[in-house]
Amino acid sequence: MIRRNYAKLFQGFKTRVLSKITAPTLIQFINKFDFNMPINNLKAAITRLAQQENRGLP
């Protein structure tokens, strides 16, 4: 969440908001089209990716 605005310029604030929107959207896109999973399984996707990295899988 955006609690405080530490950006010096409005451009920095816009970048922060855009990144907070883009990250979950990208994860949902990957879930839907690569793993053929429901869109709202963000927590499961993050957990699965972390487990794959720990095992050294691609």
A tleap script that builds the chain and sets N, CA, C and O, in Angstrom:
source leaprc.protein.ff14SB
mol = sequence {
  NMET ILE ARG ARG ASN TYR ALA LYS LEU PHE
  GLN GLY PHE LYS THR ARG VAL LEU SER LYS
  ILE THR ALA PRO THR LEU ILE GLN PHE ILE
  ASN LYS PHE ASP PHE ASN MET PRO ILE ASN
  ASN LEU LYS ALA ALA ILE THR ARG LEU ALA
  GLN GLN GLU ASN ARG GLY LEU CPRO
}
set mol.1.N position { 0.821 -1.182 0.000 }
set mol.1.CA position { 0.000 0.000 0.000 }
set mol.1.C position { 0.864 1.244 0.000 }
set mol.1.O position { 2.024 1.237 0.413 }
set mol.2.N position { 0.263 2.289 -0.470 }
set mol.2.CA position { 0.963 3.571 -0.463 }
set mol.2.C position { 0.512 4.332 0.774 }
set mol.2.O position { -0.603 4.852 0.821 }
set mol.3.N position { 1.373 4.394 1.760 }
set mol.3.CA position { 1.018 5.073 3.003 }
set mol.3.C position { 1.587 6.480 3.048 }
set mol.3.O position { 0.906 7.427 3.442 }
set mol.4.N position { 2.827 6.604 2.647 }
set mol.4.CA position { 3.456 7.919 2.606 }
set mol.4.C position { 4.078 8.136 1.248 }
set mol.4.O position { 4.544 7.197 0.603 }
set mol.5.N position { 4.079 9.341 0.837 }
set mol.5.CA position { 4.669 9.675 -0.448 }
set mol.5.C position { 6.087 10.191 -0.217 }
set mol.5.O position { 6.276 11.327 0.218 }
set mol.6.N position { 7.080 9.352 -0.510 }
set mol.6.CA position { 8.477 9.755 -0.354 }
set mol.6.C position { 9.069 10.282 -1.653 }
set mol.6.O position { 10.241 10.655 -1.694 }
set mol.7.N position { 8.283 10.316 -2.695 }
set mol.7.CA position { 8.788 10.767 -3.990 }
set mol.7.C position { 9.029 12.276 -3.968 }
set mol.7.O position { 8.238 13.047 -3.425 }
set mol.8.N position { 10.130 12.662 -4.565 }
set mol.8.CA position { 10.449 14.093 -4.646 }
set mol.8.C position { 9.658 14.766 -5.755 }
set mol.8.O position { 9.291 15.936 -5.647 }
set mol.9.N position { 9.399 14.020 -6.819 }
set mol.9.CA position { 8.666 14.560 -7.952 }
set mol.9.C position { 7.409 13.742 -8.204 }
set mol.9.O position { 7.310 12.596 -7.768 }
set mol.10.N position { 6.461 14.327 -8.900 }
set mol.10.CA position { 5.231 13.625 -9.230 }
set mol.10.C position { 5.511 12.433 -10.134 }
set mol.10.O position { 4.797 11.432 -10.080 }
set mol.11.N position { 6.546 12.531 -10.966 }
set mol.11.CA position { 6.936 11.425 -11.840 }
set mol.11.C position { 7.302 10.187 -11.011 }
set mol.11.O position { 6.947 9.070 -11.388 }
set mol.12.N position { 7.990 10.369 -9.912 }
set mol.12.CA position { 8.343 9.256 -9.045 }
set mol.12.C position { 7.119 8.629 -8.398 }
set mol.12.O position { 7.040 7.409 -8.255 }
set mol.13.N position { 6.169 9.465 -8.009 }
set mol.13.CA position { 4.929 8.958 -7.421 }
set mol.13.C position { 4.141 8.151 -8.444 }
set mol.13.O position { 3.618 7.084 -8.125 }
set mol.14.N position { 4.054 8.657 -9.673 }
set mol.14.CA position { 3.346 7.931 -10.730 }
set mol.14.C position { 4.005 6.585 -11.002 }
set mol.14.O position { 3.318 5.588 -11.220 }
set mol.15.N position { 5.334 6.554 -10.990 }
set mol.15.CA position { 6.060 5.309 -11.217 }
set mol.15.C position { 5.756 4.294 -10.124 }
set mol.15.O position { 5.578 3.108 -10.403 }
set mol.16.N position { 5.698 4.752 -8.901 }
set mol.16.CA position { 5.405 3.847 -7.776 }
set mol.16.C position { 3.993 3.263 -7.880 }
set mol.16.O position { 3.795 2.067 -7.665 }
set mol.17.N position { 3.025 4.102 -8.207 }
set mol.17.CA position { 1.647 3.624 -8.353 }
set mol.17.C position { 1.556 2.636 -9.511 }
set mol.17.O position { 0.917 1.591 -9.388 }
set mol.18.N position { 2.184 2.958 -10.621 }
set mol.18.CA position { 2.144 2.082 -11.789 }
set mol.18.C position { 2.783 0.725 -11.502 }
set mol.18.O position { 2.279 -0.304 -11.952 }
set mol.19.N position { 3.884 0.715 -10.760 }
set mol.19.CA position { 4.533 -0.563 -10.451 }
set mol.19.C position { 3.675 -1.408 -9.515 }
set mol.19.O position { 3.678 -2.635 -9.614 }
set mol.20.N position { 2.945 -0.766 -8.612 }
set mol.20.CA position { 2.078 -1.515 -7.696 }
set mol.20.C position { 0.873 -2.106 -8.413 }
set mol.20.O position { 0.297 -3.086 -7.941 }
set mol.21.N position { 0.486 -1.531 -9.536 }
set mol.21.CA position { -0.610 -2.078 -10.339 }
set mol.21.C position { -0.092 -3.136 -11.302 }
set mol.21.O position { -0.749 -4.156 -11.514 }
set mol.22.N position { 1.070 -2.906 -11.881 }
set mol.22.CA position { 1.602 -3.780 -12.915 }
set mol.22.C position { 2.050 -5.140 -12.376 }
set mol.22.O position { 1.831 -6.156 -13.037 }
set mol.23.N position { 2.659 -5.186 -11.214 }
set mol.23.CA position { 3.185 -6.450 -10.679 }
set mol.23.C position { 2.094 -7.510 -10.503 }
set mol.23.O position { 2.258 -8.618 -11.013 }
set mol.24.N position { 0.990 -7.225 -9.807 }
set mol.24.CA position { -0.044 -8.258 -9.671 }
set mol.24.C position { -0.701 -8.613 -11.004 }
set mol.24.O position { -1.086 -9.762 -11.223 }
set mol.25.N position { -0.829 -7.630 -11.889 }
set mol.25.CA position { -1.424 -7.893 -13.196 }
set mol.25.C position { -0.562 -8.862 -13.992 }
set mol.25.O position { -1.083 -9.763 -14.649 }
set mol.26.N position { 0.753 -8.681 -13.936 }
set mol.26.CA position { 1.663 -9.576 -14.638 }
set mol.26.C position { 1.601 -10.990 -14.070 }
set mol.26.O position { 1.612 -11.963 -14.823 }
set mol.27.N position { 1.537 -11.106 -12.753 }
set mol.27.CA position { 1.430 -12.433 -12.135 }
set mol.27.C position { 0.133 -13.117 -12.553 }
set mol.27.O position { 0.123 -14.316 -12.831 }
set mol.28.N position { -0.967 -12.354 -12.598 }
set mol.28.CA position { -2.246 -12.924 -13.024 }
set mol.28.C position { -2.174 -13.385 -14.473 }
set mol.28.O position { -2.709 -14.439 -14.814 }
set mol.29.N position { -1.524 -12.611 -15.321 }
set mol.29.CA position { -1.373 -12.976 -16.730 }
set mol.29.C position { -0.583 -14.272 -16.872 }
set mol.29.O position { -0.960 -15.159 -17.638 }
set mol.30.N position { 0.517 -14.373 -16.127 }
set mol.30.CA position { 1.334 -15.590 -16.180 }
set mol.30.C position { 0.533 -16.788 -15.685 }
set mol.30.O position { 0.587 -17.864 -16.281 }
set mol.31.N position { -0.210 -16.604 -14.593 }
set mol.31.CA position { -1.049 -17.690 -14.078 }
set mol.31.C position { -2.022 -18.182 -15.126 }
set mol.31.O position { -2.159 -19.387 -15.335 }
set mol.32.N position { -2.690 -17.272 -15.777 }
set mol.32.CA position { -3.761 -17.635 -16.704 }
set mol.32.C position { -3.222 -18.321 -17.951 }
set mol.32.O position { -3.753 -19.353 -18.362 }
set mol.33.N position { -2.187 -17.773 -18.554 }
set mol.33.CA position { -1.768 -18.257 -19.864 }
set mol.33.C position { -0.620 -19.254 -19.836 }
set mol.33.O position { -0.500 -20.056 -20.762 }
set mol.34.N position { 0.224 -19.239 -18.819 }
set mol.34.CA position { 1.318 -20.212 -18.751 }
set mol.34.C position { 0.950 -21.435 -17.919 }
set mol.34.O position { 1.232 -22.566 -18.313 }
set mol.35.N position { 0.322 -21.211 -16.774 }
set mol.35.CA position { 0.010 -22.313 -15.863 }
set mol.35.C position { -1.443 -22.757 -15.948 }
set mol.35.O position { -1.821 -23.751 -15.327 }
set mol.36.N position { -2.264 -22.035 -16.709 }
set mol.36.CA position { -3.681 -22.345 -16.873 }
set mol.36.C position { -4.385 -22.475 -15.512 }
set mol.36.O position { -5.143 -23.413 -15.270 }
set mol.37.N position { -4.108 -21.508 -14.643 }
set mol.37.CA position { -4.700 -21.476 -13.316 }
set mol.37.C position { -5.692 -20.326 -13.225 }
set mol.37.O position { -5.667 -19.420 -14.058 }
set mol.38.N position { -6.562 -20.352 -12.226 }
set mol.38.CA position { -7.457 -19.212 -12.021 }
set mol.38.C position { -6.666 -17.926 -11.780 }
set mol.38.O position { -5.553 -17.960 -11.254 }
set mol.39.N position { -7.239 -16.822 -12.160 }
set mol.39.CA position { -6.533 -15.541 -12.104 }
set mol.39.C position { -6.229 -15.105 -10.670 }
set mol.39.O position { -5.183 -14.500 -10.432 }
set mol.40.N position { -7.088 -15.386 -9.733 }
set mol.40.CA position { -6.937 -14.834 -8.387 }
set mol.40.C position { -6.100 -15.686 -7.449 }
set mol.40.O position { -6.214 -15.527 -6.234 }
set mol.41.N position { -5.270 -16.576 -7.952 }
set mol.41.CA position { -4.406 -17.403 -7.106 }
set mol.41.C position { -3.013 -16.801 -6.975 }
set mol.41.O position { -2.020 -17.482 -7.230 }
set mol.42.N position { -2.930 -15.545 -6.584 }
set mol.42.CA position { -1.636 -14.882 -6.475 }
set mol.42.C position { -0.762 -15.528 -5.411 }
set mol.42.O position { 0.423 -15.765 -5.644 }
set mol.43.N position { -1.331 -15.814 -4.251 }
set mol.43.CA position { -0.546 -16.374 -3.161 }
set mol.43.C position { 0.003 -17.745 -3.542 }
set mol.43.O position { 1.161 -18.051 -3.256 }
set mol.44.N position { -0.812 -18.561 -4.178 }
set mol.44.CA position { -0.372 -19.886 -4.594 }
set mol.44.C position { 0.718 -19.788 -5.657 }
set mol.44.O position { 1.667 -20.571 -5.644 }
set mol.45.N position { 0.591 -18.838 -6.569 }
set mol.45.CA position { 1.586 -18.677 -7.631 }
set mol.45.C position { 2.935 -18.245 -7.063 }
set mol.45.O position { 3.978 -18.755 -7.471 }
set mol.46.N position { 2.912 -17.313 -6.131 }
set mol.46.CA position { 4.159 -16.839 -5.537 }
set mol.46.C position { 4.831 -17.967 -4.763 }
set mol.46.O position { 6.050 -18.130 -4.829 }
set mol.47.N position { 4.039 -18.742 -4.033 }
set mol.47.CA position { 4.582 -19.865 -3.278 }
set mol.47.C position { 5.183 -20.907 -4.212 }
set mol.47.O position { 6.272 -21.417 -3.951 }
set mol.48.N position { 4.478 -21.229 -5.305 }
set mol.48.CA position { 4.959 -22.226 -6.252 }
set mol.48.C position { 6.253 -21.769 -6.919 }
set mol.48.O position { 7.179 -22.563 -7.082 }
set mol.49.N position { 6.324 -20.497 -7.306 }
set mol.49.CA position { 7.538 -19.994 -7.944 }
set mol.49.C position { 8.716 -20.015 -6.969 }
set mol.49.O position { 9.840 -20.331 -7.358 }
set mol.50.N position { 8.460 -19.681 -5.715 }
set mol.50.CA position { 9.533 -19.711 -4.721 }
set mol.50.C position { 10.034 -21.136 -4.508 }
set mol.50.O position { 11.236 -21.348 -4.354 }
set mol.51.N position { 9.135 -22.109 -4.497 }
set mol.51.CA position { 9.538 -23.500 -4.333 }
set mol.51.C position { 10.344 -23.984 -5.526 }
set mol.51.O position { 11.305 -24.737 -5.364 }
set mol.52.N position { 9.960 -23.556 -6.729 }
set mol.52.CA position { 10.704 -23.950 -7.921 }
set mol.52.C position { 12.125 -23.367 -7.887 }
set mol.52.O position { 13.085 -24.039 -8.266 }
set mol.53.N position { 12.249 -22.134 -7.438 }
set mol.53.CA position { 13.572 -21.519 -7.353 }
set mol.53.C position { 14.441 -22.241 -6.333 }
set mol.53.O position { 15.639 -22.419 -6.552 }
set mol.54.N position { 13.851 -22.651 -5.233 }
set mol.54.CA position { 14.612 -23.358 -4.197 }
set mol.54.C position { 15.103 -24.715 -4.691 }
set mol.54.O position { 16.158 -25.188 -4.269 }
set mol.55.N position { 14.347 -25.330 -5.573 }
set mol.55.CA position { 14.739 -26.635 -6.117 }
set mol.55.C position { 15.664 -26.493 -7.318 }
set mol.55.O position { 16.258 -27.474 -7.766 }
set mol.56.N position { 15.790 -25.276 -7.842 }
set mol.56.CA position { 16.620 -25.058 -9.014 }
set mol.56.C position { 15.921 -25.371 -10.318 }
set mol.56.O position { 16.576 -25.604 -11.335 }
set mol.57.N position { 14.598 -25.380 -10.301 }
set mol.57.CA position { 13.841 -25.664 -11.534 }
set mol.57.C position { 13.648 -24.386 -12.315 }
set mol.57.O position { 13.657 -23.301 -11.733 }
set mol.58.N position { 13.474 -24.487 -13.625 }
set mol.58.CA position { 13.248 -23.269 -14.433 }
set mol.58.C position { 11.869 -22.678 -14.213 }
set mol.58.O position { 11.530 -21.660 -14.817 }
savepdb mol mol.pdb
quit
